Amino acid sequence: MRYFVNLDPENPNDVPLQVDVQELPSGALEVSVDGKPVSVDVADLGTQLSVRIDGKVVDLTTEGTPPDLGAVASGHRSYVRVQSERFRAAEAARKTKGGGSELLVKSPMPGRVVKVMVAVGDEVAPGQALFVVEAMKMENEVKAKTKGRVAEVMVVAGATVEANAKLLRFEG
């Protein structure tokens, strides 16, 4: 399976890494990143993964749902965008049909809304902070992916939300 991984999804100039993963009959993984073979071994530890990459072991916890994921590796949190080849093709097809997926902003993870930073009628720019959601005792900004005018704010500060909960709707 081929995946495209953006390590800085908020940067429109970020070029995704091409990651090819193939499970061998033995259960081992054959992985290459941008065509370069990488030695990888993964152990599922229940709430996290233990991943050995070229001999270095990293404990990895993820949050959210693909394609937008939060990842905590060795105590460092980052956000990445991981798209399978199929997901990318489906997303491209939706965009050519004028789909409204960009009109909704959803929570990338379960947590508590700490701060609402916009109101109905506000003009929003790409990358602008919209909400602060607290998850696992860490505050995470939810930012706009596109520009638009806020039509509806669906949560208030203090609300508990699930992953993919609708937070905001832009005017269509």
Stockholm file with secondary structure:
# STOCKHOLM 1.0

chainA/1-172         MRYFVNLDPENPNDVPLQVDVQELPSGALEVSVDGKPVSVDVADLGTQLSVRIDGKVVDLTTEGTPPDLGAVASGHRSYVRVQSERFRAAEAARKTKGGGSELLVKSPMPGRVVKVMVAVGDEVAPGQALFVVEAMKMENEVKAKTKGRVAEVMVVAGATVEANAKLLRFEG
#=GR chainA/1-172 SS CEEEEESSTTCTTCCCEEEEEEECTTSCEEEEETTEEECEEEEECSSSEEEEETTEEEEEEEEEETTEEEEEETTEEEEEEEEEHHHHHHHHHHHHTTCCGGGEEECSSSEEEEEECCCTTCEECTTCEEEEEEETTEEEEEECSSCEEEEEECCCTTCEECTTCEEEEECC
#=GC SS_cons         CEEEEESSTTCTTCCCEEEEEEECTTSCEEEEETTEEECEEEEECSSSEEEEETTEEEEEEEEEETTEEEEEETTEEEEEEEEEHHHHHHHHHHHHTTCCGGGEEECSSSEEEEEECCCTTCEECTTCEEEEEEETTEEEEEECSSCEEEEEECCCTTCEECTTCEEEEECC
//
